[in-house]
Amino acid sequence: MKKVIYSAALILTLSLAACSSTEEHSPQEILNQAMQETSELTSYYAEYNITMEDGTEVLSKQWAKNGKNRVEIIDSTGEESLAINDGKTLTSYTKSTNTAMIMDISSNGDGFVQLTLKEQALRLLEQVQDSHDITIGEQEKIAGHETYHLIAKEKKSGSLYGDMEIWVDKKTWMTLKSVTSSEDMAMTVEFTKFEPNAKIKDELFVADLPEDATIEMVKNEPPAQLTMEEATEKLGTFLIVPESTGYKLESIEDMNMPDTGEIALTYTKNDEPQFTLSVFKPIEQIGDEEDTIEVRKQQGTKMDSEYFKLLQWDEQGLRYNVIFENPDLTFEQVLAITEQMEFTK
């Protein structure tokens, strides 16, 4: 679980914009100035490398234009893959297996809206300004572009993003290099070519798949609302949090996961979200990478970072994940709640 969360956060820095800098101003002051002066990119072409601490390397080419994206990838094993977002569908293709998946996103626009560089910059800064000390490093030229260098160091270990350094193009705000390290992993993303406002043909965002490719059409359906009876029929009897604890069950959602039958129960208190209880049939054993903890006399694990808390355990053939929504909730409180859980009838 940690590796998944960290990887998602680290990959995000690939397209994050940061802020320009001078020795006389704080990063926040520079961000405010850059926000006023920087124009958005309408298109770009880029080539970049992603290198992991174990030497694994991924080479990528990316074309972006007016919200559309095409990414071609080749990894250390020679595996080639393609991903295209044309604004209406998401298409991914793997050459070695000659298989493709296509998802219709035309009716789910808000879920796939790409933040502008400015919005990404603000979000990143907001996420790390309390947990990190942000300083200014030496300016460098990356992929032929002058950059500013920001360094964010954890105030205490265990934050979601770990330590990071980013080098940002002075003119476009694109992050041209990032170095990120956490307890579990380290990764470097570096552009070798970056052509802002490049002339890109619309044909590039049309997936030209082989005629003999195996194509799977993936449904992009929002979670369906279930009754308690429907959820019990789906999974069999499972644990829930009774109202006597003071927490109210707001909804039960079917997460559309055929292999696991996952459902998500949302709990509130005083009309405020408190936690989500995810219940499903496990496909594999719980890993031993997270901190071990006893839950309801079962061996479980927990993840406790600056921005994400999770409690997980298996019981009577089902896996339970408690995902904290209220940042003030403690593990002690949630463990006490789990002791009062009851099986559905």
TAKA-V403900 format. One record per backbone hydrogen bond with DSSP energy under -1.0 kcal/mol. NH is the residue of the N-H (numbers start at 1). CO is the residue of the C=O. If there is no record, write none. Layout:
((NH,CO) (NH,CO))
//
This chain:
((5,1) (6,2) (7,3) (8,4) (9,5) (10,6) (11,7) (12,8) (13,10) (14,11) (15,12) (25,22) (30,26) (31,27) (32,28) (33,29) (34,30) (35,31) (37,33) (38,34) (44,64) (45,195) (46,62) (47,193) (48,60) (49,190) (50,58) (51,188) (52,56) (53,186) (55,52) (58,50) (59,74) (60,48) (61,72) (62,46) (63,70) (64,44) (65,68) (66,42) (68,65) (69,85) (70,63) (71,83) (72,61) (73,81) (74,59) (75,79) (78,75) (81,73) (82,93) (83,71) (84,91) (85,69) (86,89) (90,103) (91,84) (92,101) (93,82) (94,99) (95,80) (99,94) (100,214) (101,92) (102,216) (103,90) (105,88) (108,105) (112,109) (120,116) (121,117) (122,118) (123,119) (124,120) (125,121) (126,122) (127,123) (128,124) (129,125) (132,128) (133,153) (135,151) (137,149) (142,145) (145,142) (147,140) (148,168) (150,166) (151,135) (152,164) (153,133) (155,131) (163,181) (164,152) (165,179) (166,150) (167,177) (168,148) (169,174) (170,146) (173,169) (176,167) (177,167) (178,189) (179,165) (180,187) (181,163) (182,185) (187,180) (188,51) (189,178) (190,49) (191,176) (192,47) (193,47) (195,45) (197,43) (204,201) (205,202) (206,203) (209,207) (213,210) (214,98) (216,100) (218,102) (226,252) (231,227) (232,228) (233,229) (234,230) (235,231) (236,232) (240,342) (245,242) (246,243) (248,268) (250,266) (251,266) (253,264) (254,224) (255,262) (261,257) (263,279) (264,253) (265,277) (266,251) (267,275) (268,248) (269,272) (272,269) (274,267) (275,267) (276,323) (277,265) (278,321) (279,263) (280,319) (281,260) (291,302) (293,300) (295,298) (298,295) (300,293) (301,312) (302,291) (303,310) (305,308) (310,303) (311,322) (312,301) (313,320) (315,318) (318,315) (319,280) (320,313) (321,278) (322,311) (323,276) (324,309) (325,274) (326,274) (329,326) (334,330) (335,331) (336,332) (337,333) (338,334) (339,335) (340,337) (341,338) (342,240) (344,238))
//
